Amino acid sequence: ATLDKDAAKSTVDASKAVTKLQVRFHDGSRKAAEFNEDAPVQEIFDFVAPAVAGASFQILGGFPPKPLTEKTMTLKDAGLCNAAVTVKLT
């Protein structure tokens, strides 16, 4: 799949707590993104999706890295504030 990491964009509400996330793509490139701490994990998927042009993917986070499956959990509750996540094509 062609990667267009410029297509990956996030929207932040500056009136709430903001965190930075380092997104590592499957081709080794990285992109830093800002999200609200109370944003759902789904927002990371929404951020990555346009970059991988419709390819099927998983996002791994935490240590040891495991697939993020609780998409309604907030980034803060998922322990992803100021973290790095890895995109893996499936």
C-alpha positions in Angstrom: 0.0 0.0 0.0 1.2 3.5 -0.8 1.8 5.6 2.2 0.7 9.2 2.2 1.4 10.4 5.7 0.5 13.9 4.8 -3.1 12.7 4.5 -3.0 11.9 8.3 -4.5 14.8 10.2 -5.8 15.2 13.7 -8.1 17.9 15.1 -7.4 19.2 18.6 -9.6 21.1 21.0 -7.1 23.5 22.6 -9.3 24.2 25.6 -8.8 20.6 26.7 -5.7 18.6 27.7 -3.5 17.8 24.7 -1.0 15.0 24.3 1.5 14.2 21.5 1.6 10.8 19.9 4.4 9.4 17.7 2.9 7.3 15.0 5.3 4.8 13.4 4.1 3.6 10.0 4.7 0.2 8.5 7.4 1.6 6.1 9.5 2.9 9.0 8.4 6.6 8.6 7.0 8.5 11.5 4.7 11.3 12.1 4.0 13.2 15.3 0.4 14.1 16.0 -1.5 15.9 18.7 -4.7 14.6 20.2 -6.9 15.5 23.2 -6.2 13.2 26.1 -10.0 12.5 26.3 -10.2 11.6 22.6 -11.2 8.0 21.9 -8.6 5.5 20.6 -10.8 5.5 17.4 -9.3 8.9 16.6 -5.9 7.3 16.0 -7.5 4.9 13.6 -9.2 7.8 11.8 -5.8 9.6 11.7 -4.0 6.6 10.1 -6.7 5.5 7.7 -6.2 8.2 5.0 -2.4 7.6 5.1 -2.7 3.9 4.2 -5.2 4.5 1.4 -7.8 1.9 2.3 -5.4 -0.8 3.4 -6.4 -2.9 6.3 -4.3 -2.2 9.4 -3.8 -2.7 13.1 -2.4 -0.2 15.6 -0.1 -1.5 18.3 0.5 0.4 21.5 1.9 0.0 25.0 4.7 -2.2 26.1 5.0 -4.9 25.1 3.1 -3.6 22.0 -0.3 -5.1 21.6 -3.2 -4.3 19.2 -5.4 -1.5 20.3 -8.9 -2.9 20.2 -10.8 -0.8 22.7 -11.7 2.0 20.3 -14.0 3.8 22.7 -11.5 4.1 25.5 -9.9 7.5 25.9 -6.2 7.9 25.0 -5.6 8.7 28.7 -7.3 5.6 30.0 -5.5 3.5 27.4 -2.2 4.8 28.6 -1.3 6.4 25.3 -0.5 10.0 26.4 2.9 11.0 25.0 3.3 7.5 23.7 4.4 5.9 20.4 2.1 3.6 18.4 3.0 1.4 15.5 0.9 0.9 12.4 0.9 -2.7 11.0 -0.8 -3.6 7.8 -3.0 -6.8 8.0 
